Amino acid sequence: MSLRAKVSGAGARRLSLYLTTFLTQLGTGVAIPILPELQDQFGVSIAAVSLVTALWGLARLAVDLPLAGFTARVSTGKMLLAGAGLLGAGALVSALASSFEVLLVGRIVSGAGAAVLAITNTLALLALSTPANKGRVLGIYQVALQGGASLSPVVAGVASLLFGWRAAFLVAGLGALAGLAVLALAGPSRERDAGPPEPPEEAPRQVRASPIWLDVLLANVATFVLFFMTGGIFSNVMPLFGDRLGLDAAGIGLVLSIATGLRVLVSVVGSVISDRTGRHPVVLAGFALTLVPLLLFPFVDSVVAFAALAWLMSIGRVGNTMPIAMLSDRVPEEHHGRWISRNRFIADLALFIGPVVLGVAVDEAGFGAAFYLGALLVVGVLVLMLVEWRAHRRAGQAPA
């Protein structure tokens, strides 16, 4: 049996997608540790050098929604190859840039490729899953996603230290090239033709009697709040708050690294549990756990309490993959591309505006205002979940 034939099954195909995700995610954070070097190299201001990361995010936003039309006409295999190709090409342009403007062009191209990969990988994995294993599939995907993204700044930083800042972008290029190799080895995507080899399993707990529009609304609102927390609280407010408490950069990094590890671990656990108990209880538990530290952070005055609440908040991400699973449970498969693209746009929008909104809140009213604003958003999700649950229960009790 040829090597390609060995990797043609649904399980192995999923494995190839996980590996591709991990390898290409190594390029997502390469610019973070070298921003000071880029500022010195090109003689630009702090505001200007921030465009290196901002334009990456804006490129993702610009691509998210239009991509829905392509997913309906182009196979996931070709889309994945295009995404990895764009990511690699953009990284190469940035690595070889002779001017700051050219470097920014490379970042835009890479950001577009990252958007294509994020949406298409999700669609491909959903097509290779069943209602009974979807949570587990998405949970493992999160491990690959977060694992690559977490290592990205570290690998890029070491490469920059040894070989200069251009080597950081070459890390992203090599990751994209390796991802292309994995995709080529796996062969054309055939998940829609062959389907997963596992017999379809019943998953009655995923069937909701509430209106579809209400579940779709809940999934998208939950997505916005989760990514608003990631971009605003985890990535910006918490590091600044830790600094105010006297933590140095190493201490902040340690606390947040453990928090990231916990977030990945519990998202896998929550995904597996959701296949057995349903998505909604996991989402409810996650947001309820998240609310507690948000309400307590304003009263924290010690490093120990800060670390404990940061880790508790990460455990609250037990429902991290649930919004996508909830969408795919309720939306017909032929509309997955459209709704996953919209959901990705909402996520990227939240990542972009979260730091801005909460940064303004801290400047104007202190850290407490930022944490309470986050808590208010979490309460909104919990209220919407209550509305959905009541609609589900009423529809289930209505006479046939």
Salt bridges, closest charged atoms under 4 A:
GLU198 OE2 - ARG14 NH2 3.07
ASP215 OD1 - HIS280 NE2 3.00
ASP215 OD2 - ARG330 NH1 2.97
ASP275 OD1 - ARG279 NH1 2.92
ASP329 OD1 - LYS134 NZ 2.91
ASP329 OD2 - ARG279 NE 2.85
GLU333 OE2 - ARG192 NH1 3.01
ASP348 OD1 - ARG60 NE 3.39
ASP348 OD1 - ARG344 NH2 3.11
GLU388 OE1 - ARG208 NH2 2.84
GLU388 OE1 - HIS280 NE2 3.66
